[in-house]
Amino acid sequence: MKLCIVSRKVVKGDGQSRVNYEIVREALRRGHQVTVLASGVAPELRSSDRLTWVEVRVDRWPTELLKGMAFSWQSASWLQQHRQDFDVIKVNGANTVSPADANAIHFVHSSWLRSPVHPSRSQRNLAGAYQWLYTALNAYWEKKALSQAKVVVAVSDRVKQQAIALGIPAERIRTILNGVDLQEFAPGLASRPQLGLPEAVTLALFAGDIRSSRKNLDTVLYALTEVPQLHLVVVGDRSGSPYPELAAKLGLSDRVHFLGYRPDISEIMKAVDLFVFPSRYEPFGMVVSEAMASGLPVIITATAGAAEIVTPECGLVLPESEDAGALAAAMRTLANNKEMRIEMGRVGRLIVEGHSWESKAQNYLDLLEELARPS
């Protein structure tokens, strides 16, 4: 099979990049020829003589919107000339205007735009206007791209329902949940002092983008004021974040530990006691399954696609993202019950062992090989 993948990056990064990284690895393992249209590809993949990297440069463009548009147009122009060279083409959302055989959707912009907590509703300024424009344009392009694909792959059943709401027939949608690296994320112990964390306290972890409101750190901080026995570790880029100031205003500076961006998140997960992630909109949420793989009980909201794999035996799923009281009660329950935390962590690990990246990549390759067969 001659496979072409269009992805901004193919690295061990966020959900979309990581999925394509694993798909390429599995395709090469099966002996297929792979061409990748991307701005960056992991060096260990580039070393294969069966992989061709067509670099799409977008770094000179000043905003994410313009970078995305430039990537889409450049990749489509290349595909228009080379489409006949491939048995199957896989893309992601609206990352190219060229029609594809398989389109994997990791974020539904039209659903995010309708959310009552979209930044354009609270930021009545230029930044809010940009966020509205960015989401609205991507929603328009996304709907068109999905309608052109032979098969749409949703990363959760929640995303599948959102795709159906866009008019995509259910029979054209497959659900393949995101996977987890079971070797990198595993139960264990790590030295808190070496990670810059306090000892002899119960630690909750929040990890994600803390420069915007979507991940909902503000509600976590308000809830934390009602759980005085709990400390919170926050991992995420602090530049431009309003939350260190909010934590100080709430009198939480001694109990909230902002670590900034950390590549050693798997080690930090070994050093904490529970994971809290009440995201306001989350098509999946790989960090949730990574926490479960690390043996942590999780507190999330039903708005996250990863809630589909969280049972009452391994975590607490809250129906509302804005209910600070309910979140405080959940945090208090886990903070006060070490035995419950240990048992939930054990069950969570067992659950995600059925969601390895290897198994997800095999699911994708089975689908792509099916699409490549002559009809």
N, C-alpha and C positions, 0 to 999 in steps of 0.2 A: 504494500500500500504506500502511495505517495501522499503524505499528509502535510497540510499547511496550517499553521496556527498563528493567529493574529492576537498579540497581547502586548500591552505597553512594556511589561517586563516579564521575564521568565526566570524567576529567582525564588529562593526560600524567603519570601516576603509575606505580604498580606494574602487574603484569601484567593483573589484572582490570579496573582502571580504564582502562588504556591500550587494551585490546581494545575496550571499549565506546566509548571516545572515537573510535577509528578506525571502528567500525561506524556510529556516528552521522554522522560526516563523510561516509562513503560513501553512507549512506542519503539524506542531504540532497543530495548531489551527483546522485543518481539521481532526485531530485524527490519523494521520499516524505515523508509526514507522520510526525513522530517525537515521541512523548511519553516523557519520562524521569522515572522515580521515583528520586530520589537526594538525598543530603544536600549534594552539591556538584556543579556543572557548570562546565566551563571557559567563561570569558566569551566566547571567540570562537565557541563553539557557541550560546550563549544569544542571540547577535545575530541568528540566523536566524528569520524569521517563520514557518518551517515546523517549528520546535521548540517544544514546550511542556514546561516544567520544573515538575513537581509536587515541591515540596520536602518531604523527610521529615526532620524534626528529631529528632536523638538525642543532641545534645551535653550535655544535662542529666543523662544517666545516667552513673554513676560508673565502670563497668567495661566492657571490650570485650564481654563476654558479654551484659550487660544492653543495651548499645547495639545489638548484633546482634538480640536478641530484640525490642526496641522497633521496629527498622527492619522486621523481618519481619512483625510484627503490623500496623503502620500501613500498609505497602504492600499487604498482603493485604486489609485492610479497604477501601482505595481501589479495588483491582482488582475486588473483589466487586461494587461498584456500577457499574464502568465497563468490565467485560470485553467487553461486546457492542460497544463502540466501536472495537475493534481487529481487524485481520486476523491478527496474529501477536504473541505476547508472548515475549520473551527474558529469562531470569533467569540468575543465577549461583549454583550450589550451593544452599545452604539460606537464601539471603538473603530469601526470602519463602515463606510457607506456601501461597500460592496456586498452583494448577497452571499450568504454562507449556507453550508449544509447543516451545521450545528452551531447554535448560539447559546452559550452558557450565561445565565443572568445571575449576577451576584448582588445587585442593588436595583430596586425599581424606583426610578426617579419620580414617576407620576404619583406613587404612593407617598413618598417623602414630601412632595410638594403639597399634597392634601393634608399632611399632618398638622394638627393645631400647634405644634411646637417647632415648625419650620422656622429658621432664623429670620426670614423675611417678615414674619408676623410680630416679632419682638424688636427687631432692629430697623427702625424707620430712618435709615440713613443710606449712604452709598454702599456700605458693606452689605446691608440687607437687600438692597436692589440687585447687587451683583449675585448674591446667593439665589435670589428668585430667578434671575436670568439664566444662571448656570443650570439650575435644576429644571427649569421649564424647557430650555433648548434640549437638554439631554433626554427629558421625558418624550419630546416630540421625535427625536432621532431614534430613541430606543424602541418606541412602538413600531416605527417603520422597519427597523432592523429585525425585530422579532417576527414581524409578519412575513418577512422574506425568507426566513429560515425553514428548512425542512423539519428540523427538530429543535425545540427549545429545551434546554436543561436548566431546571430550577434547583437552587442549592438548599431549598427547604420546601415543605408543603405550603408554608405561608407564602413564599414567593410564587409557587405554582398558582395559588388562588389569585394573587395579584396579577399574574400574567393572563389568567383567564379573564379577569376584569378588563384587561386591555383588548380583549377580543381574540386572543389566541385559543384555538380549539384545544380542549383538554387532551384529546387523543394525540396531539402533536407535542405534548410536554412530558418529559421524563424528570423525575426527581432523583438527584444524586447529592446527598449531603456532603458538606466539606469533611475532610478527614483530620487526623491528628497524628503528630509525630510521637509515637509511643516510646521511642528511645530517648529523645531529647526531653520529653515531659514524662516524668515518672516519679512515684513516691520516693522520698528520701529526706535527708537532713542536711541543712546548710547553716553555716555560722552566721548568726545575725550581726555580730560586731563587724565582721569582714564585709558585710553588705551595707553597713551603715544603719542598722536597725536596732531598736532597743530590745533588751532581754527581759525576761520575767513579766511580760505582758501578753495579752491575747491580741493577735494581729489579724486584721482583715486586709485584703488586697483589692484595689481597684486599678485596672489597667486599660488604657485607651487614649483616644484623642481628648485632651483636656483644654483645647483651645476653642472648642465650640460646645454648644449645649446638648448636642444629640446624645452623647453617652450618659448624661444625667448625673454628673458628679455633684451638682448643686443639691439635689435631693438627698444624696448620700451624706453630705456634710450636715444638712439640717437634721437628718435622722440620727447622726452620730451625737448630736448634742443631748439626745435622750438615752444614750448608752454610754455612761461615763467609764465603764470598766473596759472599754474597747479602744484600741488604737487602730489607725488606718494608714496603710502604705499606698501611695499613689504613684504609679508609673506612667509617664507620658511627658511629652515635650512641654516645658513650662513657658516657652517664649510666647508672649501675648496672651497667656492664660489668666482669666480673672479669679481663679479659684484659690490661689494662695492668699490673696487679699480677703476673699470671703471667709476662708478658714480662720484668719486672724480676727476678722470682725465678729465671728461667732465664738471666739475664745477657745479655738481648737488648735492653736499653733503647737502646743506641747504634745498633742495626740495625733496630729496628721503629719506624715513624713513624706514630703514631695521629693522623689528621687530623680525626676527628670526622665528623659528617654534612657532606657537600659536594654542593651542587647542580651543581658543575662537574666531575662525574665523567668526562664525555667529554674534557675537557682533561687530566685526570689520566691517562687512558688513553693519551694522546699522549706522555706524559712517562715512561712506564715501559716495561719490556722484556718482561714476560710476566705472565700472569694465572693465579692459583691459586684453586681453589674446590672443595674436596672435601666438599661439603655432605652431611650424613647423610640428609636426605630433601628432595628437590627435584622437584616435579612437572614443572617445566620449567627455569627459571633464566634469565630474560631477560638478566641481566648477563653470562652466558656468550656469547650471540650478540652482545651489544654489544661485548664485548672482541674477538671475532672480526672484527666490522665495523671495529674500530679498528686492525686489522692486528696483533693480539697472538696469539702461541701460547698455548694454554690447557692447564691441567692440571685435570681434573675427575674425578669418580668416576662409576661406572655407575649410581649412585642418582639422578642428575639426568636429567630428561627431555631436556635439551639435548644429552645424550651421543649422541642419535640423529642429530645433524647433524655431530658431530665425528669426522673420519676420522684415521687415523694420520699423514696428510700435514699436518694442521693442529693437532694436539694430542695429548695423552697422556690416556687414559681408564684410571683405576685401578679394579680390581675391588672393592677394599675401602676404606671411608672411614676405618677405624681403623688402618691400617698406616702408621705414621709413617716406617718405614724405606723402604717403597716410594715414599712421597711425597717423602722426602728425595732418593732416587735420581733421581726425575723432575725435581725442582727443580734438582739438580746438573747433570743432562744439559743442560737448557736454559740454565742460568747459564753453562756453560762453552762454549757453541757459538752464537756470534752468527749465523753463517750459517744454522744450522738454525732459529733464532728468526725470522729475516727471511723465509725460505722458507715456514715454517709460517704466519706472519702473512699472507703473500700469498695462500696457498691458502684460509685461513679467510675472508678477505674475499670471495673469489670464491664460496665456498659460501653465505654469508649474503646475497649479492646476489640470490639466488633466494628470499629470505624477507623481503621488504620488508613494512612494515605495509600498504601499499596493496594488495598481492596478498592478504594475509590478510583484510583488510576485504572485498575482492571475493568471496572464498570464503564468508565469513559471509553477505553480502547475497544471493549466489546461493542459499544454503540457506534463508534466511528468506523470500525470494520464492517459492521452491518450496513451502514450508510454507503460504504465504498463498494459493496457488492453490486453487480449489475442487476437492475430490476427486471 
